[in-house]
Amino acid sequence: AGASSALGLFYLAGQMFIRALQLVIVPMVFTSITLAIGQISDTSTLGRISFKCIKGFLICSFFALLLACVCGIVFYNMGVFHIAVDGLESVSGSAGSNPLLVVLNVIPSNIASTFSSNTAVLAVVFLAVSLGLCMKTLGEEKTATLRKLIQELNDVVIVFLNFVVSKFGPVAIFMLLTRTFASYGVEHLKPAVAYVILTVALLLIFLIIGYPAFIAIFAHLDPFKFAKKITRVAVFGFSLPLNVKTTVEELGVDEKIASFVLPLGMTINMNGTAIMQVIATLFIAGCAGYSISFTQLVVIALLALIASAGTPAAPGSGAIILFTILSGLGYVNDAAMLAYSLILAINRPIEMLVTALNVVGDSATSIYVAKSEGVLNEDVYNA
């Protein structure tokens, strides 16, 4: 009876934490993406430069997601993420549906129902993008009050998220994991090790090989020079002022280009975040017994791209985006939640590498834009 009572308390604390995360899914996704779209739209006055900037972001994101999807689905099909533990197998893991329904459900027929469900994520994204574009069309003067309201709501959500993740999170994750291992053993650790190894490997590959290849192919510059300076950009670029300074002084990017590209990149260029979320989603799907079709893999990639583009720079926001993807795909059975809690516990070191990848991606894109505009100091770059 004592053991049952203890596990019950641990379950209660864990579920309270999960529900607190669920609570902020819709408001955070909606406000973050609305604000992000507004920022993208505001760059339209810069015309050619903004087009090249967003083009560079999308090229990097495409290849990052392609790498994550190909390698992740190979690991998934090999059964590396699978756990054969009694009580964890999903008996209703995957529900077949017409792939066109995914497209149809992007446009909701009822706003209230969209905001009242955590599973209508694509519909929330559609509403956020639509609102952001409409606000831009009307202009800042007419939408100043609405912009301020959305920004303040986003700030409130981030404060709540910081509290849940920083104060309540460590205890809740400890309780979730304790309950998991006490109930099902340490079998969860084996696929978790595979998740960590694969994610770190893909992040390093894209960091060391992917970005230099982007520089060589699209900017026609020596990739080895860029590779030598990646460490300095990654290590010292975790704040925007330092990132601008490093990109200008070490990589020769014109200060006006860097000051434009890097802040925009902090909002919408999240290649590391997208890679991590794709692998984490496939890991959780494998642990929970869900089957992944090609259509679902494409949806995972698109959700990772769109949702990560609106991720605010707040601790734990990446975890919320991951939960958003899981909810949108319906991967929410007990086994999925246990696997998700494991991700929360082991992901902090990975998030540091993710941040480095995001920062380097911003710098790489600024080099591409500066080179195409003829304002890259190649003497500094080649030094």
C-alpha positions in Angstrom: 0.0 0.0 0.0 2.9 2.3 0.8 4.5 1.7 -2.5 1.3 2.2 -4.4 0.7 5.5 -2.5 4.2 6.7 -3.3 3.8 5.9 -7.0 0.4 7.6 -7.0 1.9 10.8 -5.6 4.7 10.7 -8.2 2.2 10.1 -10.9 0.1 13.1 -9.7 3.1 15.4 -9.6 4.2 14.3 -13.1 0.8 14.8 -14.6 0.5 18.3 -13.0 3.8 19.2 -14.8 2.6 17.8 -18.1 -0.7 19.6 -17.9 1.1 22.9 -17.0 3.1 22.4 -20.2 -0.1 21.6 -22.2 -1.7 24.7 -20.8 0.7 27.1 -22.7 0.9 25.2 -26.0 -1.8 27.2 -27.8 -1.0 30.7 -26.4 2.7 30.3 -26.9 2.5 28.9 -30.4 -0.1 31.5 -31.5 1.6 34.6 -30.0 5.2 33.6 -30.9 4.4 32.8 -34.6 2.2 35.9 -35.0 5.0 38.1 -33.7 7.6 36.2 -35.8 5.5 36.7 -39.0 5.2 40.3 -38.1 8.9 40.7 -37.9 9.5 38.9 -41.2 6.9 41.2 -42.9 8.6 44.3 -41.5 11.7 43.3 -43.4 10.0 43.6 -46.7 11.0 47.2 -47.1 14.6 45.9 -47.4 13.5 44.1 -50.5 16.4 42.2 -52.0 18.4 41.7 -48.8 15.4 40.3 -46.9 14.7 37.9 -49.8 18.2 36.6 -49.8 18.2 36.3 -46.0 15.1 34.2 -45.9 16.3 32.2 -48.9 19.5 31.4 -47.0 17.5 30.4 -43.9 15.2 28.1 -45.9 18.1 26.4 -47.8 19.8 25.5 -44.5 16.5 24.4 -42.9 15.7 22.2 -45.8 18.9 20.3 -45.7 18.9 20.1 -41.9 15.4 18.6 -41.9 16.3 16.3 -44.8 19.3 15.0 -42.8 17.2 14.5 -39.7 14.3 12.8 -41.4 16.5 10.4 -43.4 18.7 9.4 -40.5 15.9 9.4 -38.0 13.6 7.2 -40.0 16.5 4.7 -40.6 17.0 4.4 -36.9 13.3 4.2 -36.3 12.8 1.4 -38.9 15.8 -0.5 -37.4 13.9 -0.7 -34.2 16.5 1.2 -32.2 13.9 3.4 -30.5 11.5 0.5 -29.8 10.9 -0.8 -26.3 9.3 -4.1 -25.7 8.1 -3.7 -22.2 4.8 -5.1 -21.0 2.3 -2.3 -20.4 4.0 0.1 -22.7 3.0 -1.3 -26.0 0.5 0.9 -27.7 -2.6 -1.0 -28.8 -3.9 2.0 -30.7 -0.7 3.6 -31.7 -1.5 4.6 -35.2 -4.8 5.5 -36.8 -4.9 5.5 -40.5 -6.4 8.5 -42.2 -6.5 10.2 -45.6 -3.3 12.2 -46.0 -5.3 15.0 -47.6 -7.1 15.5 -44.2 -3.9 16.9 -42.9 -4.1 19.7 -45.5 -7.8 20.2 -45.1 -7.5 20.5 -41.3 -4.9 23.3 -41.6 -7.8 25.7 -42.2 -10.2 25.5 -39.3 -14.0 26.1 -39.6 -14.3 27.4 -36.0 -11.9 29.6 -34.2 -13.1 28.7 -30.7 -12.7 24.9 -31.3 -9.2 25.5 -32.6 -8.1 27.4 -29.5 -9.8 24.9 -27.2 -7.8 21.9 -28.5 -4.1 21.1 -28.2 -4.2 18.8 -31.2 -5.2 21.4 -33.8 -1.6 22.7 -34.0 -1.5 23.3 -37.7 -4.7 25.2 -37.5 -3.3 27.4 -34.8 -0.2 28.0 -36.9 -2.5 29.0 -39.9 -4.4 31.5 -37.8 -1.2 33.0 -36.4 0.4 33.4 -39.8 -2.9 34.9 -41.2 -3.2 37.3 -38.3 0.5 38.4 -38.6 0.1 39.1 -42.4 -3.2 40.9 -41.9 -1.7 43.1 -39.2 1.1 44.0 -41.5 -1.3 44.8 -44.3 -3.3 47.2 -42.0 -0.1 48.8 -40.8 1.5 49.4 -37.4 -0.7 52.4 -36.6 -4.0 50.6 -36.9 -2.8 47.5 -35.2 -0.6 49.0 -32.4 -3.0 48.0 -29.6 -3.4 44.4 -30.9 0.4 44.1 -31.4 1.0 45.3 -27.9 -1.6 42.9 -26.5 -0.1 39.9 -28.3 3.4 40.9 -27.2 2.3 41.2 -23.6 0.5 37.9 -23.7 3.6 36.3 -25.1 5.7 37.8 -22.3 3.2 36.4 -19.7 3.4 33.0 -21.3 7.2 33.0 -21.2 7.2 34.1 -17.5 4.8 31.2 -16.7 6.9 28.8 -18.8 10.1 29.9 -17.0 8.5 29.2 -13.6 7.1 25.8 -14.6 10.4 24.6 -16.2 12.9 26.2 -13.8 11.1 25.8 -10.4 8.7 22.8 -10.8 10.4 21.0 -13.7 13.3 19.4 -12.0 11.2 17.9 -9.2 8.5 16.8 -11.6 10.9 15.2 -14.1 12.6 13.3 -11.2 9.3 12.0 -10.1 8.3 11.0 -13.7 11.5 9.2 -14.3 11.5 7.5 -10.9 8.0 6.2 -11.5 9.0 5.1 -15.0 12.0 3.1 -13.9 10.3 1.7 -10.8 7.4 0.5 -12.9 9.1 -0.7 -16.1 12.8 -1.0 -15.4 15.7 0.7 -17.1 14.9 -0.5 -20.6 14.0 3.1 -21.4 17.7 4.0 -21.1 18.8 2.0 -24.1 16.8 3.8 -26.8 17.5 7.1 -24.9 21.2 6.5 -25.4 20.5 5.9 -29.1 18.5 9.2 -29.2 21.4 11.2 -27.6 24.1 9.6 -29.8 22.1 10.2 -33.0 21.0 13.7 -32.2 24.5 14.8 -31.1 26.0 13.2 -34.2 23.6 14.9 -36.6 24.1 18.3 -34.9 27.9 18.0 -35.2 27.7 16.8 -38.8 25.6 19.8 -39.8 27.7 22.1 -37.7 31.1 20.9 -39.1 30.1 19.7 -42.6 26.7 21.2 -43.4 27.4 24.9 -42.9 30.8 24.9 -44.5 29.3 23.1 -47.5 26.6 25.8 -47.6 29.3 28.5 -47.6 31.2 26.7 -50.4 28.3 26.1 -52.6 26.2 29.2 -52.2 28.7 31.9 -51.1 31.6 30.5 -53.2 34.1 30.9 -50.3 36.7 28.7 -48.7 34.7 26.4 -46.4 37.8 25.6 -44.3 38.3 29.2 -43.3 34.7 29.2 -42.1 35.1 25.8 -40.3 38.2 27.1 -38.4 36.2 30.0 -37.0 33.0 28.0 -36.2 34.2 27.3 -32.7 34.6 31.0 -31.8 31.2 31.9 -33.3 29.5 29.0 -31.5 31.1 29.6 -28.1 31.0 33.4 -28.0 27.8 34.0 -29.9 25.1 33.0 -27.4 24.0 36.6 -26.9 23.1 38.9 -29.8 25.7 41.6 -29.2 28.6 39.1 -29.0 27.3 37.3 -32.1 27.2 40.5 -34.1 30.7 41.4 -32.9 32.1 37.9 -33.8 30.4 37.8 -37.2 31.7 41.3 -38.1 35.2 41.1 -36.7 36.0 37.5 -37.3 34.1 36.7 -40.5 34.2 40.1 -42.3 30.4 40.6 -42.6 29.3 44.2 -43.1 27.9 45.5 -39.8 24.6 46.6 -41.4 24.0 43.1 -42.8 24.9 41.4 -39.5 22.7 43.7 -37.5 19.8 42.8 -39.8 20.3 39.1 -40.4 21.3 38.0 -36.9 18.3 39.4 -35.0 16.0 37.9 -37.6 17.8 34.6 -37.4 17.3 34.5 -33.7 13.6 34.4 -34.4 13.1 32.2 -37.4 16.4 30.3 -38.2 16.3 27.3 -35.8 18.0 24.5 -37.7 19.4 22.8 -34.6 16.0 23.0 -32.9 14.3 21.5 -35.9 16.8 18.6 -36.1 16.4 17.8 -32.4 12.6 17.9 -32.6 12.4 15.6 -35.6 14.7 13.0 -33.9 12.9 13.4 -30.5 9.5 12.9 -32.2 10.7 9.7 -33.9 12.2 8.5 -30.7 9.0 9.0 -28.8 6.9 7.5 -31.6 9.2 4.4 -31.5 9.0 4.1 -27.7 5.2 4.4 -27.7 4.5 2.0 -30.6 3.3 4.5 -33.2 3.9 3.7 -36.9 5.3 6.5 -39.1 4.2 6.9 -42.7 5.9 9.1 -45.3 3.1 11.6 -44.9 3.5 11.7 -41.2 7.2 12.2 -41.6 6.6 15.2 -43.8 4.1 16.6 -41.3 6.7 16.2 -38.5 9.3 18.0 -40.6 6.9 20.9 -41.4 5.7 21.2 -37.8 9.3 21.2 -36.6 10.2 23.9 -39.1 7.2 26.2 -38.6 7.0 25.7 -34.8 10.7 26.2 -34.2 10.6 29.4 -36.3 8.4 30.9 -33.6 10.2 29.5 -30.6 11.0 32.3 -28.2 14.4 32.5 -26.5 13.2 31.1 -23.2 14.3 28.0 -21.2 12.1 25.1 -21.9 10.4 26.6 -25.0 11.9 23.9 -27.1 10.3 21.3 -24.9 6.9 23.0 -25.4 7.4 23.0 -29.2 8.2 19.3 -29.0 5.0 18.7 -27.0 3.1 20.7 -29.6 4.3 18.4 -32.4 3.4 15.3 -30.4 -0.1 16.7 -29.7 -0.6 17.7 -33.3 0.2 14.2 -34.4 -1.8 12.5 -31.6 1.3 10.9 -30.0 0.0 11.3 -26.4 -0.5 7.9 -24.9 1.1 6.9 -21.6 4.1 5.5 -23.2 4.7 8.6 -25.2 4.4 10.8 -22.1 7.0 8.6 -20.3 9.4 8.9 -23.3 8.7 12.7 -23.4 9.6 13.0 -19.7 12.9 11.2 -20.4 13.6 13.7 -23.2 13.1 16.6 -20.8 15.5 15.0 -18.3 18.4 14.4 -20.7 18.0 17.2 -23.2 19.8 20.1 -21.5 23.3 19.3 -22.8 21.8 18.7 -26.2 20.1 22.1 -26.1 23.5 23.7 -25.7 24.7 22.2 -28.9 21.4 23.1 -30.6 21.9 26.7 -29.6 25.4 26.6 -31.1 24.1 25.2 -34.3 21.4 27.9 -34.5 23.9 30.7 -33.9 26.4 29.4 -36.5 23.5 29.1 -39.0 22.7 32.8 -38.5 26.4 33.7 -39.1 26.6 31.5 -42.2 23.5 33.1 -43.7 24.9 36.6 -43.0 28.1 35.6 -44.8 26.0 34.4 -47.8 23.9 37.7 -47.9 27.0 39.9 -47.5 28.9 38.1 -50.2 26.0 38.3 -52.6 25.7 42.0 -51.9 29.4 42.6 -52.4 29.9 43.9 -48.8 31.9 41.0 -47.4 35.4 41.8 -46.3 37.2 38.8 -47.7 40.5 39.8 -46.3 39.1 39.5 -42.8 37.2 36.3 -43.7 40.4 34.7 -45.1 42.6 35.9 -42.3 
